[in-house]
Amino acid sequence: MELCDIVATRGARLAAAGILGILKKLGRDTVKVGEKQKSVIALDGGLYEHYTKFRECLESTLKELLGEEAAETIVIEHANDGSGIGAALLAASHSQYLGVEES
């Protein structure tokens, strides 16, 4: 079990680093003066849903990387069937892109 925890911790820290990269790209990694806009991160998967060690490590690492103030504006939610919804959104955005490309 200890080996599983080590691997899960590493995976959670890498996932948090990836999430931080996306938040930085979107400009949501800092809190602007007078603005407390929330960012919601929807995660899907059994690892996040059922493995408490992974979930806690991901959340604490994100808090560590962002700092207390910015971390308060981030909400992480479990999204059931997030993969299916993501695939549908990707297909819809790609079909719109094809329409623009043909014009």
C-alpha positions as CSV (number, residue, x, y, z in Angstrom):
1,M,0.0,0.0,0.0
2,E,2.9,2.4,0.7
3,L,4.1,2.1,-2.9
4,C,0.6,3.0,-4.1
5,D,0.6,6.1,-2.0
6,I,4.0,7.1,-3.3
7,V,2.8,6.7,-6.9
8,A,-0.5,8.5,-6.2
9,T,1.3,11.4,-4.5
10,R,3.6,11.8,-7.5
11,G,0.6,11.7,-9.9
12,A,-1.4,14.2,-7.9
13,R,1.5,16.6,-7.7
14,L,2.1,16.3,-11.5
15,A,-1.7,16.8,-12.1
16,A,-1.7,19.9,-9.8
17,A,1.3,21.3,-11.8
18,G,-0.7,20.8,-15.0
19,I,-3.7,22.5,-13.6
20,L,-1.6,25.4,-12.4
21,G,-0.2,25.8,-16.0
22,I,-3.7,26.1,-17.3
23,L,-4.7,28.6,-14.6
24,K,-1.6,30.7,-15.4
25,K,-2.4,30.6,-19.1
26,L,-6.0,31.8,-18.3
27,G,-4.7,34.5,-15.9
28,R,-6.5,32.8,-13.0
29,D,-3.4,32.0,-10.9
30,T,-3.5,35.3,-9.0
31,V,-6.2,37.4,-7.3
32,K,-6.7,40.9,-8.8
33,V,-7.4,43.7,-6.3
34,G,-11.1,43.9,-5.6
35,E,-11.9,40.8,-7.6
36,K,-12.8,37.4,-6.1
37,Q,-13.9,35.5,-9.2
38,K,-14.1,31.7,-8.7
39,S,-12.7,29.2,-11.1
40,V,-14.2,25.8,-11.1
41,I,-12.1,22.8,-12.1
42,A,-14.2,19.7,-13.0
43,L,-12.3,16.4,-12.6
44,D,-13.6,13.0,-13.7
45,G,-12.2,9.6,-12.9
46,G,-12.2,6.9,-10.3
47,L,-8.8,7.9,-9.0
48,Y,-10.0,11.4,-7.9
49,E,-13.4,10.1,-6.9
50,H,-12.4,7.1,-4.8
51,Y,-8.7,7.5,-3.7
52,T,-8.8,10.0,-0.9
53,K,-5.0,10.2,-0.7
54,F,-4.8,11.3,-4.4
55,R,-7.6,13.9,-4.0
56,E,-6.1,15.4,-0.8
57,C,-2.6,15.6,-2.3
58,L,-3.8,17.2,-5.5
59,E,-5.8,19.8,-3.6
60,S,-3.0,20.6,-1.1
61,T,-0.4,20.8,-3.8
62,L,-2.5,23.2,-5.8
63,K,-2.9,25.3,-2.6
64,E,0.8,25.2,-2.0
65,L,1.6,26.3,-5.6
66,L,-1.1,29.1,-5.8
67,G,-0.8,30.4,-2.2
68,E,-3.6,30.8,0.3
69,E,-5.4,33.8,-1.3
70,A,-5.5,32.5,-4.9
71,A,-6.3,29.0,-3.7
72,E,-9.5,30.3,-2.1
73,T,-10.8,31.3,-5.6
74,I,-10.4,27.7,-6.9
75,V,-13.1,25.1,-6.6
76,I,-12.4,21.5,-7.5
77,E,-15.5,19.4,-8.3
78,H,-16.0,15.8,-9.3
79,A,-17.8,15.6,-12.6
80,N,-19.6,12.4,-13.4
81,D,-19.2,11.5,-17.1
82,G,-16.8,14.4,-17.5
83,S,-15.0,12.5,-20.3
84,G,-18.2,12.1,-22.3
85,I,-19.1,15.7,-21.9
86,G,-15.6,16.8,-22.8
87,A,-15.7,14.7,-25.9
88,A,-19.0,16.3,-26.9
89,L,-17.7,19.8,-26.3
90,L,-14.5,19.0,-28.3
91,A,-16.6,17.6,-31.2
92,A,-18.9,20.7,-31.2
93,S,-16.0,23.1,-31.2
94,H,-14.2,21.3,-33.9
95,S,-17.4,21.3,-36.1
96,Q,-17.6,25.0,-35.7
97,Y,-14.0,25.4,-36.6
98,L,-14.6,23.4,-39.8
99,G,-17.4,25.8,-40.7
100,V,-15.2,28.8,-40.3
101,E,-12.4,27.2,-42.3
102,E,-14.6,26.6,-45.3
103,S,-15.9,30.2,-45.4
